[in-house]
Amino acid sequence: MIAFVGSVFSPYYHWSGRTEPENHVAFNVALYGPDGHAWAMTERSRAAVTRSTSHLEIGRSSLSLEGGALRISFDEVFLPWPGQRLWPKRMRGEMVLTPRFLPAHVFRLDEDGRHHWSPIMPSARVEVTGDAFVDGGWSGEGYHDTNWGDRPLEQNFVGWDWARGAAADGGAVLIYDALAVGGGERRLGLRFSHEGDLHEFELPRRQTLPRGFWGVGGGIAAADGSPARFVRRLEDSPFYRRSLVETALDGERILMMHETLDCRRLSMPLVRLMLPFRMPRRG
């Protein structure tokens, strides 16, 4: 789940000149499981936003900090999906993330300091309930972060690979592997212990992953002699992929949630014209 204020992927925000971020907000929900796939991302205007230092509400969905935990409630209309839904379907649910620690680290992603990332909850316990789930919900491993910036991504980045996985000691391993416009790299390898201590490590060489249906490439750092293994494709679009990948980092093999963003493709006029089919705007 992602809450956007001034959505970096929004064609409407791009076409407006990107001058009013609160007039281009969205609550993205993506659900994956053996019984199917569900996606919702409806963009809304400033009239649908309520926010404070501990609460963000977009339409009928919200995020709230409550006693150290993050409570996420979603009430969204999910788009039709081939083989699963012929018509849009409204689904509701709730997620509570309880962090194992709160490290409070912020990382600059570009040389100019225009883009930042903070893994707020690198490791958390998550409880999920709702009518969108066959058994009413589930519990397991969770994660929460935030990104912010003051320039369009494509002005600073060619693209990036990001990944996060649970470490054997109860902590978490994260990577950010970004290629800047002009050829510079920003490679971050982070290991958080189960107590929240941060160890930064040098990322090994990037191994190429199979291309998706739309031709988006991608890769992930992996130790020499321990090839990465592509496990499952979750999202596959003309500029973005989300997958499960197993790799070897900092002395152990880890199953990671992996994302590839191709900013060059995102900036293509044809791709922007396709996006309203996946992210309609209401209000």
N, C-alpha and C positions, 0 to 999 in steps of 0.2 A: 504494500500500500504506500502511495506517495501523495502528499499534499503539495500542490503547486501554487505559489503566489507569483504571478508573472511567469507563466509556464515557458520553459526554454524550448519546448517542442511545439508550442502552439502556433499554427499558421495565422490565427487571428491576431495574436500578439505581434507577430512579425509584420503583418500587413498594416497594423495600426501605428507602426513606428516605435513600438516598445516604450511608450511614454507613461503609461498608467498600469503598473503591474497588478494592482488590486482590482482592476477591471477585467483581468484575465486569470481566473483561478480555477482549479480543478482538483477533484479528489479521485485519484486513480486506484482502482482495486483490480488485482489480477489473481485469480484462483486457479490452482493446478491440482490434479489428482487423477487416480486411475479411472474415475468415472466421467472425466471431462475437463473442460477448460472454460473459464468465464472471465470476461473483460468489461470493465466500465471506466470511462473517462469522459465525463461531460463537463465542458468548460462553462463557467458562469461569470456574471458581472459582479461589480462591487456590492450590489444590492443583496447578494447571497452570502456575504462575508461578515462574520463577527470574530474579532480577535482581541486577545489580551496577552500578557506575558505567560500565562499558563493554559490558554485555551484558544483553539482555532476551529471555527465552524464554517463549513462550505456547503451550502444547501442543507440537506438533511444529514450530512456526515460531519464528524468532528474528531478532534484530538484534544485530550485534556491531561495535564499532570495532576495526579491525585496521590498524595502521600508518598512520593518517590517513584510511583509507577506511572506508566503511560497508558491511558485508556483510549482506545480507538473504536468509534462506533461508525458503521457505514450503513447507508440506506441509499442504494444506487440502482439505476436501470442498466442492466447488462445487455450488451449487443447480441444480435443473433450470431450463431456460430454453426458452420456446416456440420451436419450430422448430429447436432445436439439441440439447438433451438432454432425454430423457424422465425420466431418473433422476439422482440425485446422482452426481458423479464426483470421484474423488480426483486431484489434480494436484500436481506438485512443481516447484520451480524455485529459481533463485538470482539475485540481483542484487547487483552491486558498484558503488557510487557513489564516484568519486574526485573530490574537490572541486578546483576551480580556485583557490579561496581560501576562507578561513574568517573571516568578518568579525566574528562575536561581538557582534551587535547584538540588543537586546531592546526590544520596543515594547509600551507599555501600550495596551490596546484600549478601556478605559473610564475614566471620570473617577475612580472610586474605587480603581483599581488592583487589581481583583479578577481580571482576565483579561489574559494576556500572550501574545505571539507572538514567535518568534525564527526568522528565515530562516537556519538553520544553514549550509546549502549552497545559496546562491542560484543557483549555476551549477556543474554537475558533469558529468563523463563517466560514462555508465552502460553496463555490460555485463550483459546478461540471458541466462540459459540455462534450459532446462527442458523437460519433456515437454508442457507446456501450449502450446508454440509450434510452429507448423507447420514452420518451418525450424530448429528447435532453439534459437532465440534471436535476439537482435539487439543492436545498440549504438547509442547516440545521446546526446541531451541529457537530463540528469537534474536533480533538485531535491530538497531535503530541508529540512523545517522542523519546528517543534514548537509546540504550544499548551498552556497550562495555566491553571487557574483554580480558585477555591474557592467558586464559586456556580453554580447551574444557569444555562445560557446565557439561557434565556427570562426570567430575573429582571432581566437587564441589557440585553438586546438585542431589538429588534423583528426584526432580521435583518441580513445583510451580503452583500456581493459581494466576492469575492477573485479575483485573477487573477495569473498569472505567465507571462512569455514571454522567449525568448532575444533579446537585443539584437544589432544588426548588428556591434558591435565585439567580440563574444564575451562580453559581460557579460549582465546580466539586468535586466528591468523587472518590478516587482511593485506591486500595488495592494491596499489593504484599505479598503473603503468600508462602514462600519458605521453603522447607525441605532440609537440607544439608546432604551430605554424612557423616555418623557418628551420625546423629540424631538431630543436632541442628536445630533451627528454626529462620527464619527472617520474622517477621510479621509487615508490615507497613500499617497503616490506615491514609490516608491523606484527609483533606478537604480544598479546596481552596475556599475562598469567591469570590464574583463577582468582587472584587477589587484586588484579588490576594494574600490576606493574608492567610498564611498557619496555619492550626490547625491540629496537630497530635493527633489521638485518638487510644485507645486500641481496637484492633479487638476482637469482641466476638467469641465464639466458631465456629469452622468450621462445616458446615452442608454438608453431602454427597449429591452429585447430581447423577442422573441416569447415568449408564455407556453407552458409545457409542457402535456403531456396532462392533468396533474393540476391545472393552473391556477396553478402557482407562477410568479410574475413574476420579474423580475431585470433588471439593467442593468449597464452598464459605462461608465466614463469614456471620453470620446472628444473629440478636438479639434473646435472649431467648423468646419464645412465639410467634415469628414472623417467621414462616418457609420460607425458600427461595423457589421460584417458577421457575421451568425450563420453559422458554417461547418458544425458537426456537433453533434448531441445525443449525449451519452455516457450520462448517468444522468438519470432523470426519475422523481421520487417525489413523494408528497404534501407534502413539506416541503423538498426538496433537489433541486438540478439541477447537473449537471456538463456542460460543453460546451466546444467549441473556438470561439473568437470572434476575429475580426481587428478591431483598433482602431488609432487614431492617438494616441500618447502621447509627450510630450517630444520632438517633432520627427521621429518615424518611425512607420511602420505596422508593427505587430507581431501575430503570431499567438500567442494566449494560451490557456492552460488556464484556464477560468473556472468559478467555483462560486457558486451562490446558496443561501443558507440562510434559511429563513423560520421564525424561532423561535416565532411565534404558532401556526403550524400544528403544529410539533413538539410543543407543549404540549397539543394537543387530545386528550382521552381516546380518541376513535375512532382517531386516528392511532397512538397508543401501542398500542392493541389490534391494529393491523395489523402492527406491526413484527416480532413473533416469526416471521412467515412469511419475512422476509428475514434475520433474525438469530436463529436458534435458540440455545438454551442447552444445554450439555452439562456435567454435573458440578456 
